[in-house]
Amino acid sequence: VADDAAAALAPERASREDDDGGDARVADGGGGDRAPGSNPNKKRKVALSFAYVGAGYAGMQRNPGVVTIEGELEAAIVKAGGISDANAGDFGKVAWTRAARTDKGVSAVGQVIACRMVLEPEGMLERINEALPEKFEVFGIDRVTGGFNAKTMCDRRRYEYVIPTWAFDPSVGKAASAGADAAVSASDAFVFTEETRARVDAVLKNYCGTHNFHNYTVKVKPTDPQAKRYILSFDCSEPFEVDGEQFVRCTVLGQSFMLHQIRKLIGTMLAVVRGELTEDDQKFALLTSQFAPTPMAPELGLFLCECIYKAYNDKFGAVHGAMELSKYHDKVEAFKHKFVYTHIVNQEREEHTMRDWLRDVLQGGKHLRTAFDASIASSIAAGETLDASRV
């Protein structure tokens, strides 16, 4: 994932590189904007904005032998006639690029891929959506410059993590050991107040800025350059209700994220707000070169909200049209509420995903506290001097 999208922008010739030499108008109806006399079999460079519920998929990236988001999308485009059978299965032939690699089970409402495909006859968008499975929708097909790359030209990515408000009640994790019924009754008296939201916000703000996040991902060494990431903002919403359940959204905006990074950021925040870790522990994990066992929240609440192309829009938007998810706002919100939020509510009710995580991973903080103390002892033994003012 690129950390400096602006530097990765294609050279100026990209603006002259449309496959048919025409303008880059929106093709949301599938080819209705073609100029008279153009070749109906000509492949055009386009970007597809789409959404999906990640349950049952082994992540975004195509991987032979398992069901993936890219595999489903490519198959639908082939069936719709946008990619020929001869080019199917070879992303290089159609210049396919993805904006973000969502992990196993993670959903999205603002994912983007770019490729070269045929847009005719009219109705390409409708045919693709007809070929896609339930809880999967392409919002629109936008013409882009010939040099457009969905990954390297994406400046920023926005994610949401949706959390039931009772998860912030420290008594729920402890009561969970006595059974689900006890956990539910313990949360009945808990109220997610404005004071609680302010506390969550303060903990999330500690992640903002440039830090070494090696303890907030997996299999990345502290000396690895990719461990340094920049988070622009991280905040918690006021409570909202879905099907009788109360939730909050934690929304993070950053240049790019590593494997499981957001889930670990959320998991550690929950541990701090619930009192199982302290803010000093959270900051220690950002500052130390030692391993710190940050807890990883479940995949269920996480989804990709938006891929942002500010530098591309600034450079080419006036000529080729801006790449902005806002043009599909109504479709995005409808999908989010109909499928993503509903999926989170239903799975929590059926499988107790968050409740089991509180019990099995946080376990009232006992084992987590012991593990963090061991990490801090290792840091002291190594003679580390940690500058808390950097967080």
C-alpha positions, 0 to 999 in steps of 0.5 A, a space after each residue: 500500500 502506497 504511503 505517498 500517493 502524490 509522488 506515485 502519480 503518473 506523469 503528465 502524459 496520463 492526462 492524454 492517455 485515455 484509451 479512446 482519446 475521448 473525455 472521461 465522463 461517468 459511465 454509470 449506465 454502461 456505455 451510454 456516453 460513447 461518442 458517435 463512431 467509436 469502437 464498441 469493442 474498445 477497452 476503456 480505462 475505468 474505476 469501479 466503486 463498490 461495496 460488499 459484506 466480507 463474511 464468507 470471503 477470504 479477503 479482497 485479493 484474488 487467491 486461487 483455491 479460495 473465494 475472494 472479493 476480486 474473484 467474484 467481481 471479475 467473474 461478474 464483469 466477465 459474465 457481463 461482457 466487460 472482460 473477454 474469456 481470453 483475458 479472464 484470470 490475468 489481471 495484467 492483461 486488463 491493468 487491474 489494480 485495487 485500492 485496498 486489500 481488506 482482510 478475511 471477513 472485512 466488509 467495505 462500502 467504498 472499495 475501488 478497483 481500476 481496469 481496462 474493460 469494454 463498456 458496451 452495449 449499454 447496461 454494463 453496470 446493471 449486468 454486472 450487478 445482476 451477476 454478483 451475489 447478494 450483499 455485493 453491489 457496484 455503485 458506478 463505473 467512472 472513466 479515468 485517465 489511462 495511467 490511473 492506478 487505484 492503489 498508488 493514487 489513493 491518498 487516504 483510506 477511511 475505515 469504520 469500526 462499529 462497536 456495541 456500547 455495552 462492550 465498554 462496560 468493564 463488568 460485561 467481560 467479567 460477567 461473561 465468564 458466568 455465561 452470556 445471560 449474566 453478561 447481558 444483565 450486567 450491561 443493562 445498567 450501563 449507559 454510554 455517556 458523553 463522558 465515556 465518548 470523550 474518554 474514547 476520543 482521547 484514547 483514539 487521539 493517541 494514535 494520530 500522527 506518525 508512529 512506529 506501529 510494529 506492535 499494532 500489526 503482525 510480523 513486522 519488525 520495529 526496524 522495518 520502514 513499513 512500520 511507520 504509518 501516518 494517521 490523520 484522525 481517529 474519533 468516536 461518534 455519538 451512539 446510534 441504534 440499529 434494530 434495537 441495538 445501540 452502537 458507536 462508530 470509531 472512524 479512522 482516516 490514514 494514508 494506509 494501514 497494515 495487516 490487522 492494524 485497525 483491529 489492534 488499535 481498536 482492541 487496545 483502545 477497548 482494553 484501556 477504556 475498560 481499565 484492563 490496560 492504561 494509556 501509558 501501556 497504549 503509548 508504551 506499545 507505540 514507543 518501544 522496540 520491544 514486543 508488546 501483546 496488543 489485543 486484536 478486536 474481532 473482524 466483525 465490526 470493521 469495514 472500509 468506508 472510503 478510498 480518497 483520491 485528492 491528488 488525482 482529483 486536484 490534477 485531473 478532476 477538472 478534465 476527467 471528472 473527480 473520483 469521489 464516493 460522494 456522487 454515490 452517497 445515497 447508494 452507499 448509505 442504503 447499502 451500509 444500513 441494509 447490509 453492513 450494519 444489519 450483518 454486524 447486529 445479526 452475527 453478534 446476536 447469533 455468535 456473540 462475537 464481541 462478547 466471546 472476545 471480551 471473555 476469551 481475549 481480554 479475560 478481565 485484563 489478568 493475562 493481558 496485564 501480566 504480558 504487558 508487565 513482561 514487555 515493560 520489564 524487557 524494555 527496562 532491561 534493554 535500557 530503552 529511554 522512551 519519550 512520552 511527549 512523542 505520543 
